[in-house]
Every structure is written in structure tokens, then in C-alpha cells.
Amino acid sequence: MNTEILRHLAPHGAIRAAINYGNPVLAHANPVTGQPEGISVDLAHELARRLDASLTLIPFDAAGKVFSTLEQNAWDIAFLAIDPVRAKQISFTAPYLVIEGSYIVRNHSTLKTMDDFDRPGVRIAVGKGTAYDLFLSRTLKHAELVRTETSGGAIDLFSQSDLDAAAGIRQPLLSYAATHPGYRVIGGRFTAIEQAMGTPKGRNHGLSQYLDAFVEEMKVSGFVAEAMQRHAQPDATVAPLRSSSSQAV
């Protein structure tokens, strides 16, 4: 079975895994070695180990850039948030991790709750093509989104301009507020961001089944929870198990 799976998963000889540095909960570059590390990196290595396959990690600084290279055949597997726009071209597994989307504002801001943001005149910085950009683009009716190339760039733009807020993943927003007096993160969430593994659509159906079962086993076995601990990401949540899982791999 592994030979057949690899024929579709690694047609170029090695599994090429897109790693999204734009989501620091999942991955980042080691500050000493510069090598990718994080929860999604651990999952990629475990997948390659089980398939006895070579692995090539391809870092991107934004999720939107991962998606934009899909038609260039730049990667075989990616670690991205599930979204209807992306799902038109990517086959996703069930999620392995859930994180929260929130806003950061200045302390003196009159924006206090999630319901305060969708108003005329409210301008929000957001990383282009991120899961929360896609979500807010569908749901906000009055507020204006101002897009930057990366999630970190959205926070920088907000802090250096007269924008009202920046949208992003709760953990990096909290980290920024903790080290920059004068900022606070809004309580609650505007969406739950489900992180999954994905492959370009059109790959063999057996590959999707294999990856589905792999993700479920990584949750059941405690692998995802242990990776969260190892990489100091206790505030994320292991995604719930599916009601009926595929057979373990």
C-alpha cells in the first residue's frame, strides 16, 4: 500500500511539504539553525517516516503564498486552515488542531467586543489570503479590510498607522500585546480556525483516505498533543475526533 500511496503523494521522489511560517502556532524557523520546526513540521516528518520516504520542507511566510503556488505544482502536501475557497482546489483531511481568530486594538479603543467591529469606518489590517482574511471577507458587511503580504505585516501596519485593529491568530496577538504596552486583545473569537493537511485536488482517492486515517491516529495517539507541548503551544486545541474514523495507518 505504501508504494501506491507514495506514487501519488511523492511523484517527484520526495514528499514536498509546504510549511507555513505565517502561522507561528504551527511552524517557525529555528533561531539558531534556521531550520523549520513546529507542530506541522513534526507531522510531516512522522508521515515520511511511516512511508519510508524522503521529505523536503518548503517554507512560506504566508498561507496565501502557499495557496497561490498550488497551480505551479510547488508542493505535494500542505498544512493549512480549512476554508471553502481553498477547498475548491485542495482536498483537506479532518482538522488536527483548532486555533482562534481575534483582534488586537489600542488600549484606548472604543472597540470592546467582537460585535463592535463590523461598522462603517472601522478599518482592520489582515494578512492577505489567510484563513481569517477569507472568513472576514465573507462575513464583514461594513468594516474595511486592509491587506498586507503577511500576518506579521498586518500587526506592523496597524501599529504604525491609524487603522483601528489588526486581525489574526490569538497567540501571536497576545505575544505582541504582552511586549508592547498600549495594546490589548479582544476576548472571545470571531472564528475557530481548523488546521488540516491538504493535497492538490485530483490526486488518487486512496491518498485522501490514507491521510485522513493518519490525522485521526495522530490525534488518538497523543502525537498532536505532545507536539503542542514540545513546541510550547498549550493554548491551541487538539481537534475533536471524527464520529467514525478510517482504519488506522
N, C-alpha and C positions, 0 to 999 in steps of 0.2 A: 504493500500500500504506500509506503514512504516514497518509493521510486516514482509512482504515479503522481503523488502529491507534489513532489519536487519538480516534476516535469512541467507542471503548471505554475508552481509558486516561484521557481527559480529558473526560468528558461535561459538565462544568461550565465548560469553556472553557480551563482551565489544568490542567496536571498538578499535583495536590496531593500533595506528598511528605512523609510523616511522618518526622521526623528525631529519633532517639533520643539525647538528651544523657546518658541513664543509662549509656551505653557510651562513655567518653571516647576509646577507641581509634578509634571511628568518627566521632564528631562532638562539637562543643562550641561554645559561644558565644565569638566573638572578644572578648577582654577590653577592647578599645578601642571597637570599633563595635557590639558586641552581636549581630552577625550570625552566622548558623550557618556553620560551616566544618568541614572534615574529609573523610575518605575517602568517606563516603556522600553528603555534600553535592556533592563533585566528580562522583560518578557520576550524581546527579540532574541536575546541570547539563549533563553530556555527553549524557544521554538526551534532555533537552529540546532541546539544540542540534541533534541529529541529526534530530529530528522537527519542527524549526522551530516549537516550541510554547512557550507561556508556562509559567512554573514558579512555584508557590507553595510555599515551605518552611514546614512546620508543626512547630515544635519541641515535644517532650515530654520531661519529666525522668525518665521511666522507661519501659522496654519494656512493662511490664504495662499502662500507661495507653494506649499505642498500641493494644494488642490490645483493651482494654476499650471503645475508641471505634469499633471496626470496624462494629458494627451501627448506629451513628449516621451512617454514611456520611461520616465526617470526613476521609477521605483516599483517594487513588487508588492510591498505591504506598507501601510501607514498606520499611525496611531493618532486618530483624530476624534473630535466630538461628532456624534451622530446629528445630522441635520438634513431636512428634506431636500435642500438644494444640492448638497453633496451626494445624497443617496440616489440621485438620478444617474450618477456616473461611478459611484463606489458601492460595492457590496460590503455592508457592515456586519460584524458579529454583534451579539448582545453586548452591552457595556460591561466593562470590568471595574470601572471607577466612576463615581459621581462627585462633581465639584459644583460650587455655586457661583453664579454671576451676580455682581453687586456694583455699587457706585462709590467713588471717593469724591468728597466735596471739601471745601474750606470750612473751618470751624464756624465762621460767621454766616454760612449759607442758610437761607430760609428753607432749603430742601431738607426735609427731615425723614420722610418715609418713602417707600417705593412708589406710592401713589402720587407723589408730588412732581415727578419728573416729566410726565407726558403733558406738557403745557406749552403754549406758544411762547417763543422767546427763549426757551431753555435749550442750551447748546451743549452737547456731550461728545467728548473725544472718545474714539474707539479704534482698535486695531482693525484694519481692512481685512475682510474675509474671515475673521474669527467667528467662532460659533455664536458668541454673544452679539457680534455685529449682524450676522444673519438673522438671529432671533429678534433683535430690536428693530431691524429694518422691516420686519413683518408686523410687529406689534405696536410700535410707537406711531401715533397719528398726528401729533402736534410738535413734539420736540425735534430738534435738528441734530443729526449725527455728523460729526466732523472726523473724517477717517485719516489715519496715519498708516505707514507701512508696517509697523509692528505694535504689539501691545504695550511694550515699554515706551515706545514713542508716543503713545496716546497719553500716558501719565505725564510725560515730559511736556507735551504740548499744553495739556490742561494747566500744569503748574506755572508755565511761562506765559500764559495768555489770559484773556478774560472769559474763557469758557466756564461753564457752570459746574461741570463734573467730568469725570472720566469713568467709563465702564470697563469692567474687567473681571478676572478671576479673584475671588475674595482673598486668598492667601497673599499674593503679591501686593494687593492693595493695602492689606493690613500691615505688611512689612514696610511699605513706603510710609504709611501714616505713623508707624512706630519710630521711624528715624527722621521724620520731617515734621516738626511741631507746626500746628496750624491746620492740620488736615484730619478728617475723620471718615470712617467707612460707614455707610448706611446699614442698619440692621436688616436682617432678612435677605431675601434673594429675589431677583426678577426672573430667574430661570434656573433649573437644575441642568447642568451640562454633563451629558453622559459620554464618557470616553470609551472608545471601542477600537478594535482592529479593523482595517478595511483593505480590500483589494480592488483593483480596477474591474468594473463590470465586464462580463463576457468570459471570465476565467471559468474553468471546469467547476461544475456544481459540487463535486466531491471535495474540492478545495474549501468551499464555503462551509460544508459540513464538518470538515476536519478542524478548521479554525474555530467554528462555533463550539465544538467539543473541547478544544484546547482552552478557550477562555473560561468555559464553565469549570473545568478542572483546576485552573489557576485560582479561581475563587474558592472552590470547595477545599482544596488542599491547604489554603492559607498562604499560598505564594504571593498573591497580591498584597495581603495584609502585612506580610513580612517585608516586602519591598517598600511599602509605605513607611514602616518603622525604620528600615535601613537608611532610607533617604530623608528621614525627618519630615514626613508629610502626614502627621496624625489627624489633620483637620479634614482631609478628604474622606470619602466613604466608599467602602467596597460595594459595588453594585449588587442588588439582590439577585439570587439565582433565578433562572427561568423555571416555570412551573413544571416543565418536562424537558430535561436536558438530553442532548445527544449522548451517545455512548462515549465514555472517557477514552482519551488517546494516550 
